[in-house]
Amino acid sequence: MEHSKHIAVVTGAASGIGKSTVERLLAHGWSVCALDISEDALASHAAELQVGDRYWHHKCDVSSHDSIKLSFAAIRRRTDKVDALVCSAGIVRPGSLEEQSVEDVDRMLAVNLKGPWLTTKEALPMLRNRSDVDHPSRVVFLGSIAGIRPKVGGGFYGASKAALHVITGVLAVELAASGVLVNAVAPGTVATPMVEAMSKPGTGYQVSGESPLGRIAAPDDIVDVIMFFLSDAARYVNGTVLPVDGGTRAAFVRP
C-alpha cells in the first residue's frame, strides 16, 4: 500500500476548476487521483502533466453509485489513505422552471447533489484512516453563489447547489469527531468551458458576469481558496460555505 502523506481525489478533474485543482495539487507535491466522466480528457491531461505515478485517473460518472464504487475499488488497490476529496464535478441545464425537462432536473440533482454525497460516502474509510481532530483530512465541495442568490434560467441548478451547501454543514458536524473537515467554495462566474456554454445566446441563463472588481474569476482564483481549505491554516474551519465571487452577490445595485 502507498502511504504518501498527501493524496487527493478530485472529481470533475478533466476540465475547469477541477483540472486547475489537479495541477495546483501536483505543483505542491501532492499525489492525485483524477476522476471524470471523460476518459479521453483525462488521458490527454495525463500526457500533458508528465508527473509519473503521482497522478493516476479513472473514468467515473458521479451520478452512478456503481461507477463511484468501481473507481474507489481501484483507488483502494493503490492506497488505504486519502487526505483530501475535492468534489468539482457539476453540470448546468439552463432553462425556465416552466420549461425545464424532468430529465434535465434529474441529471442536475444526480451530478450536483447526489454525486458529492455518494463520493464522500465511498471515500470516508480512507479519509478517516489515520486522521483525527488534530490531523484532519478534508472534503471540499464546489457550491455556487447560484445557491445563495437565485438566477433566472438556473432555478434547479441553484437549488442543487443550495442543497449541497446544506449537506456541507450537516456532514461537517457528523464527521468532525472522526477527523474529517467538510467545507464548500461558492464561486461566482468563472472562466470555464461550462460557463462559456451557458453564456451562449438562447440558453436563458443569467450569468452573473463581471464582479465589482471588474472581471470574472479565473479558475486559479477558486483553487486558491480550495488550497486554503486543505492547508494547516484551515484546521479549525469546518462547515463553511465561502463565496468567492469578487463581491458579486453583494452587488444588487451596482455603482
N, C-alpha and C positions, 0 to 999 in steps of 0.2 A: 504494500500500500504506500501511496505517496503521502508524505506528511509535511508538505510545504506550509509555511506559516501564513501565506496569503494566497488563497484560492477563491475565485469568484465565479458565479454562474450568472450570465446575462441573457435575458430573453429579448427578442426583437433586435438581435445583435448584428444583423447584416446591413442595417441602414439607419440613418438619422441619429438620434440621441444614443441609441443602443450601440451603434457602430463606434461613435466617438468615445463612449464609455469604455468599450473594449480597448481601444487604442490608448486611452489615458491610463487604465489599469496596467496594461503591459509596460508602458513607459515608466511606471512607478514600481516595477519589479514583481507585480502580481502574476500568477498563472490564471488563465481564464478559460472556462468552457462556454462557448458561444452557442446559443440556441436560436433558431429562426425557422420560419416556415419555408424559406427559400434556400435549398441546399446549394444551388448554383452560386448564389450571392455569398454564402458562407465560404465556399471553396475559393471563390475569387478573392475574397478578403484575406483568406489564409495565405494565398500566393503573394499578396502584396506585403503582408506583415513580416514574413520570414523570421519568426522568433522561435522556431524549433518546437520542442514539446511543451513550452509554456502556454501554448494556445492549442485547443482542440475544439471540435464543433460537432453538433448533431442537428439533423433536421427535426424540428419539433413544432407541432401545432398546439399552442397553449389552450385552445378551446377543447381539446381532446384529452381526457384523463388517460386513455391508453397511450397516446403519443408522449405525454409527460412521463408516465411510468417507464416507458421504454428508454427515454433519454436519461432518466435518473438511474436506471439499472446500469446503463453504460458508464455513467459518472462514478457510480459506486465501485465499478471494477477498477477504476483508476485511483480513487481516493475515498477515505472514510470521513473526511472533514471538509466542510465548506465554510469559509469565513464571511462570505457576503453573497447575497442574492439580489440582483437588480432586475426588477420586472419592468422592462421598457416596451414590450410588445403591446401594440394598440392599433385600433382602426377607427375610422370615421366613415359613416354612411350618411352624407348630408341629405336634408330634406325637411319639409314641414311635418309637424306631428300628424296632420290630417292625411298627408300623402305617404308617410313612411311605411314601408312594407314590413310585414311581420318577420320575414326572413332577415331583413337588414337589422331590425331591432334585436332579434335573437342572436345574430352574429356579433353585434357590438357588445351585448351583455356577456356573451360567452368568452370573447377575447379580452375585453377591458376589465371585467369584474371577476368572472369565474376563473379566468386564466391565472391571474396573480394569486388567488386563493388556493387553487389546486397546486400550482407550482410551489408555493410556500409549504403546503401540507407535505408534499413529496420531499422537499428539501430539509424539513425540520430535523430528522435524525442526524443529518450531517452538520446542520447549523448548531445543534445542541452539543455535539460531541466536542469535549474538551473546552466548552465555553462556560462562563459563569458571569455573575454580575460585575465582577472586576475586570474580566476579559471577555467582553460580549462579542458575539457575531452580529451581523447586520442584515436587515432586509430593507430595501428601498423600492418603493412603488413610484411609478410615473403617473401622477394625477394630472390635473389641469385646472387653470383658472375658469375653464368652462364648467367645472364642478362647483365653483364658488360664485361666478357671475354668469347667469344664463345667457345663451346665444341663440338668436333666431336662426333656424335652419340646422341646429345641432342639439335639439332637445334631449334625445335619448343618448347622444354622446355625452353631454353634460351630466345627465342622470347617472350614467355608468361611472363617470369619474367622481361624482358626489358620493355615490355608494362606496367607491373604493376609498375615499377619504374616511368614511365611517369605519370601514373594515380596518384601515390603518390604526385607528385609535383602539379598537377592540382587540386586535391582535397584539398591539403593543402592551396592553395590560395583561392579556392572557399568557404571553410568552416571557414577560420581564423576568420572572423569578428563575427561569431556566437559562438566562444569559443571552437572550435574543432581543435586540432592539429593532423596532419597526417604525419607519418614518416614510414620508412621501414628499416628493417635489411636485409643485403645481406650476408648470410653465405657462407663460402666455404664448404668443405667436413665435414660433421658432422656424428658422430657415431649414426645413427638412423636406424630403420628397412628399411626405403625407400632406404637409401644409401647402406645398405647391399645387398638389392635385386638388385640394379643397378650394384654392383661390381661383380656380378657373371659372369663367362666366357660366351661369346657368346652374351652378350647384345649389344656390340658395343659402349657402353657409356664410355667416357674417364673421369673417376673420377679424380679429382684434386690430391687426395692423401695427403700425409703429407705436411704440410706447412713448411716454412723456420724455424719454431720453433721446428720442429722435430716430430710433431704429428698432427693428425686431431683434430677437435673440439669435445668436449663433448657437449651435449645439454645445460648444465648449462652455457657454455661459451656464448651461444647465448641468453639465458634467462637473463644473467647479463645485456646485452645491452637493451633487451626489458624492463626490470625493470628500467633502466636509463630513457628511453623514457617516462615511466609512472610516473617518480618522479618529485618533485619540481625543481630539478636541470635542467630539460629539459623544463621548462616553456616557453623558448624563442627559442626552437629548433622546426622547422616546415619545412616540405617539404624535409627532408633529407633522402638520401639513404646511409646507413652506412655499408660498407663492414666489416665483422667480419670473417676474414679468415687467421689470422696469417701471413699476407703478401703474400699469395699465388698468388693473381692477379698481384703482382709486380714482381714475380719471373719467368720472361720469360726465363732467363738464370740463372740457379742455380749454386752456387759455388761447 
